[in-house]
Amino acid sequence: MERFFLLVLSGCLGVSRVKADSLSPPVNVTIKEVKANSAVVSWDIPEGDPVIGFAITQQKKDVRMLRLIQEVNTTTRSCALWDLEEETDYIVHVQSVSMSGTSPLSEPLRFRTPKEAETQASKNEVTMEEVGQATQLRAGELIIIVVVLIMWAGVIALFCRQYDIIKDNEPNNNKDKAKNSSECSTPEHPTGGLLRSKFPKNNNNNNRLPSVNIIEV
């Protein structure tokens, strides 16, 4: 990629160069990112043109001096203009470059650079807009975090409630168990069991007679 710069004193807007009859001039020439000391010019190339570069002529309004910017071996469709003066009117032409020469000049593009203060104000507006977008994103993130925390708090509260219910039911279960145990118990077996008749032991192994208890009513 080769770029050439040339300042020319001329009484017309064009510069004498070999013209390629079959090459069409660039279309949709626009200016963007205009600042106090710089701007960017962009354009489109008609389909089918064997373009290998471009040439731009930049001129102050009512001034004969031209700045020529030429670049070859490139397919770019934009070029930065620099060293501009603030609050100044400029005229820009774009030409396509091929192996056989250059195309005719494009339609003239006129623009005016703003004041440095206006450029700074525009930057501040963009910064404030970016800050506003960042604030909105942070607010959305905070809302999501708060919702998640509320959900977790609800789960924990539900768990604690269930735990308290289980704790409250434990004494009742113990009372029921104690009641059932007392109903099944006997004077001889407080812990429960069947009442068995007692027979006195006889030392005489041969005569084992059961004792008889007579109860008078």
LINJO-V785859 format. One line per field, one symbol per residue. phi: phi as a letter, one per 30 degrees, with the letter a starting at -180 (. if undefined). A space follows every 10 residues. Layout:
# LINJO-V785859
phi=???
This chain:
# LINJO-V785859
phi=.bbbbbcbcb cbdcbdbdcc ddcdddbhdb cbhdbdbaab cbabcedjdd dclbbbcbbd dibddccccb bbhbcdbaad cbhdcdhbdb bbbbbdcbdc kcddddddcc abdddddddd dddddddddd dddddddddd dddddddddd dddddddddd dddddddddd dddddddddd dddddbedbe djkcdcdcbd dcddddcccd dccccdc
